[in-house]
Amino acid sequence: MGEEAARMSLAVLRLQFVAASGLSSWLIERFGGTPEDEFSHVDIMLPDGSLLGARNESIGGKPPGVQIRKQGYDVWRRRVVLALPVSAQAAAAAMRFGVAQIDSGYDQSAICGFILDKNWHAKGKWICSAFATAYLQAAGFMRELIVEPQQVSPNGLALAFSAIGARAV
């Protein structure tokens, strides 16, 4: 494959890591890992700029759970976007997985377990960081971890994603 063809076959996976306001966000930040640059939520940034992620509340007329939401659907105290160049095939695999999860419910029990260091995941439901971890696994860039995806915090995922080469944009 020529250099030009190789460049054209690349895509980029982008994740938006944010810190929100409110008690649940504070708990996730405090119990989710590192004390510096804490995050309480992560979304997958789609090529058109919209955001695919799991939320526990209705936003913009969409129910809780995995949905596509408009950029800027909330106001963040902190926001970092990490990007990783990948093959078009890897991006397509991740997108197929992500789209298949739309309308999946929010995993409130996993959040309670997460804060108490328990794995209380409800099958077929997602928290934001578990969904984004599984998305990266579907792309082939996040191998099996020593914990279940439901036990990966937004902070932990930001660290793991940067360790495999993602950089702030």
Secondary structure, DSSP 4 states (H G I P E B T S, - for coil): --HHHHHHTEEEEEEEEEE--SHHHHHHHHHSS-SSS--SEEEEEPTTS-EEEEESS-BTTBPSEEEEE-TTSS--SEEEEEEEEEEHHHHHHHHHHHHHTTTPEE-HHHHHHHHTT---PPTTEE-HHHHHHHHHHHHT-S---SS-GGG--HHHHHHHHHHTT-EE-
